[in-house]
Amino acid sequence: MNTSNLNHLLGEQLIDVRQAALMFNLPSYWLSQAKERQARRIPHYRVGKLVRFKPNELEAWIAGQQTTHEGAADA
């Protein structure tokens, strides 16, 4: 299965660590290191040995992080 078929099945294009870091202004080590992704619960996909991300899921994750931190500051 080639990349375009995979993207079509998943409903949106997957991006790599570099693209995600640039697009969302995130440290690339958060995205590239498994321990960091797990600790921060960053949504990702494994495609073989590669790590890929859906932009809309990262955007939702970032929004959720901001809401969580704002709620903690109010307490």
One Martini backbone bead per residue (centre of mass of N, CA, C, O) as a GRO file, in nm:
protein
   75
    1MET     BB    1   0.095   0.037   0.025
    2ASN     BB    2   0.069   0.354  -0.031
    3THR     BB    3   0.057   0.671   0.092
    4SER     BB    4  -0.207   0.767  -0.047
    5ASN     BB    5  -0.381   0.530   0.055
    6LEU     BB    6  -0.336   0.576   0.354
    7ASN     BB    7  -0.446   0.865   0.368
    8HIS     BB    8  -0.729   0.791   0.267
    9LEU     BB    9  -0.802   0.596   0.499
   10LEU     BB   10  -0.745   0.821   0.732
   11GLY     BB   11  -0.850   1.119   0.599
   12GLU     BB   12  -0.543   1.220   0.628
   13GLN     BB   13  -0.252   1.362   0.645
   14LEU     BB   14   0.059   1.270   0.729
   15ILE     BB   15   0.311   1.372   0.958
   16ASP     BB   16   0.610   1.455   1.065
   17VAL     BB   17   0.811   1.570   1.304
   18ARG     BB   18   0.907   1.828   1.162
   19GLN     BB   19   0.633   1.933   1.071
   20ALA     BB   20   0.498   1.940   1.351
   21ALA     BB   21   0.697   2.129   1.492
   22LEU     BB   22   0.654   2.368   1.297
   23MET     BB   23   0.340   2.396   1.296
   24PHE     BB   24   0.328   2.390   1.647
   25ASN     BB   25   0.577   2.476   1.811
   26LEU     BB   26   0.750   2.215   1.888
   27PRO     BB   27   0.947   2.005   2.029
   28SER     BB   28   1.098   1.745   1.869
   29TYR     BB   29   1.146   1.553   2.117
   30TRP     BB   30   0.849   1.509   2.188
   31LEU     BB   31   0.798   1.349   1.906
   32SER     BB   32   1.058   1.144   1.882
   33GLN     BB   33   1.018   1.049   2.180
   34ALA     BB   34   0.853   0.807   2.341
   35LYS     BB   35   0.852   0.914   2.635
   36GLU     BB   36   0.733   1.191   2.566
   37ARG     BB   37   0.473   1.102   2.426
   38GLN     BB   38   0.365   0.940   2.668
   39ALA     BB   39   0.373   1.160   2.894
   40ARG     BB   40   0.188   1.365   2.697
   41ARG     BB   41  -0.015   1.219   2.510
   42ILE     BB   42   0.062   1.199   2.207
   43PRO     BB   43  -0.073   1.177   1.909
   44HIS     BB   44   0.002   0.873   1.718
   45TYR     BB   45   0.182   0.694   1.453
   46ARG     BB   46   0.279   0.378   1.333
   47VAL     BB   47   0.499   0.329   1.042
   48GLY     BB   48   0.660   0.111   1.135
   49LYS     BB   49   0.938   0.310   1.227
   50LEU     BB   50   0.749   0.541   1.198
   51VAL     BB   51   0.641   0.871   1.285
   52ARG     BB   52   0.303   1.000   1.298
   53PHE     BB   53   0.069   1.274   1.221
   54LYS     BB   54  -0.231   1.446   1.294
   55PRO     BB   55  -0.312   1.766   1.284
   56ASN     BB   56  -0.596   1.763   1.429
   57GLU     BB   57  -0.494   1.608   1.684
   58LEU     BB   58  -0.279   1.811   1.774
   59GLU     BB   59  -0.466   2.051   1.805
   60ALA     BB   60  -0.647   1.919   2.022
   61TRP     BB   61  -0.420   1.863   2.225
   62ILE     BB   62  -0.336   2.156   2.270
   63ALA     BB   63  -0.610   2.257   2.368
   64GLY     BB   64  -0.618   2.061   2.612
   65GLN     BB   65  -0.364   2.172   2.753
   66GLN     BB   66  -0.466   2.461   2.798
   67THR     BB   67  -0.714   2.385   2.969
   68THR     BB   68  -0.563   2.236   3.194
   69HIS     BB   69  -0.378   2.479   3.282
   70GLU     BB   70  -0.604   2.681   3.344
   71GLY     BB   71  -0.747   2.510   3.563
   72ALA     BB   72  -0.498   2.493   3.756
   73ALA     BB   73  -0.470   2.808   3.798
   74ASP     BB   74  -0.762   2.848   3.934
   75ALA     BB   75  -0.714   2.662   4.204
   0.00000   0.00000   0.00000
